[in-house]
Amino acid sequence: MTAAWLCLASLLAVAGFGALALAMPRHWNEVTDAACDVVPARRLLHASGAALITVSVCVCWWRDGPAFGSVLALLVATAAAAAVAQLLAWRPHWLRPLLAGALR
């Protein structure tokens, strides 16, 4: 059961870093092939990215306590940021589902 919490924390962190990356015009253009002129969408992506990363840290703390949970959260965040960087380099269109809520 604890592996499920770690997977949840990892998915939340990847989604959070993906949302923060898509808030940048350059990455938005790579993923959507369109200019990012929508300021509310960028603000929503910033806020949701920060919230998802915060929830990921809270899941790590809840899973292992504040001492080791903080170390685990740093490791999860590092791996998630690297995963998003790799996605942006090789398969940027895989981040398109994160834009579903921002484009409404």
C-alpha positions in Angstrom: 0.0 0.0 0.0 2.9 2.4 0.7 4.0 1.9 -2.9 0.7 3.3 -4.1 1.2 6.5 -2.1 4.7 6.9 -3.6 3.2 6.4 -7.1 0.6 9.0 -6.3 3.2 11.5 -5.1 5.2 10.9 -8.3 2.3 11.4 -10.6 1.2 14.5 -8.8 4.8 15.9 -9.1 5.0 15.1 -12.8 1.7 16.8 -13.4 2.7 19.8 -11.3 6.0 20.3 -13.1 4.3 19.7 -16.4 1.8 22.4 -15.7 4.6 24.8 -14.6 6.5 24.0 -17.8 3.4 24.6 -20.0 2.9 28.0 -18.4 6.0 29.1 -20.3 5.3 30.4 -23.8 8.1 28.4 -25.4 6.8 25.1 -24.0 3.2 26.0 -24.7 4.1 26.6 -28.4 5.9 23.2 -28.6 2.9 21.3 -27.2 0.1 23.2 -28.9 1.7 24.7 -32.1 -0.1 27.9 -31.2 0.9 31.2 -29.5 0.1 31.5 -25.8 -1.8 34.8 -25.6 -4.2 33.6 -22.9 -2.9 35.1 -19.6 -5.7 33.5 -17.4 -4.6 30.1 -18.8 -1.0 30.7 -17.9 -2.1 31.9 -14.4 -4.2 28.8 -14.0 -1.3 26.6 -15.0 1.0 28.3 -12.5 -1.4 27.9 -9.7 -2.3 24.3 -10.5 1.3 23.4 -10.9 2.2 24.8 -7.5 -0.8 23.2 -5.9 0.0 19.7 -7.4 3.6 19.9 -6.2 2.5 21.0 -2.7 0.0 18.0 -2.5 2.8 15.7 -3.7 5.0 16.9 -0.8 2.1 16.5 1.6 1.6 12.9 0.4 5.3 12.2 1.0 5.0 13.7 4.5 1.9 11.7 5.3 3.5 8.5 4.0 6.8 8.7 5.9 6.6 11.6 8.4 8.1 15.0 8.1 11.8 13.9 8.5 12.2 11.3 5.8 9.2 12.6 3.9 11.0 15.8 3.2 14.0 13.9 1.7 11.6 11.7 -0.3 9.8 14.7 -1.6 13.0 16.2 -2.8 13.9 12.9 -4.6 10.4 12.7 -6.1 10.5 16.3 -7.3 13.9 15.8 -8.9 12.8 12.7 -10.7 9.6 14.4 -11.8 11.4 17.5 -13.1 13.8 15.3 -15.1 10.9 13.3 -16.5 9.1 16.4 -17.7 12.3 17.7 -19.2 12.7 14.4 -21.1 9.0 14.6 -22.2 9.5 18.1 -23.5 12.6 17.0 -25.5 11.2 13.9 -27.1 7.4 13.7 -26.8 6.0 17.2 -26.0 2.5 16.2 -27.3 2.2 13.8 -24.3 1.8 16.8 -22.1 -1.4 17.9 -24.0 -3.8 16.4 -21.4 -2.5 18.9 -18.8 -3.9 21.7 -21.0 -7.5 20.4 -20.9 -8.5 22.6 -18.0 -6.5 25.6 -19.0 -8.1 26.0 -22.4 -11.7 26.1 -21.2 
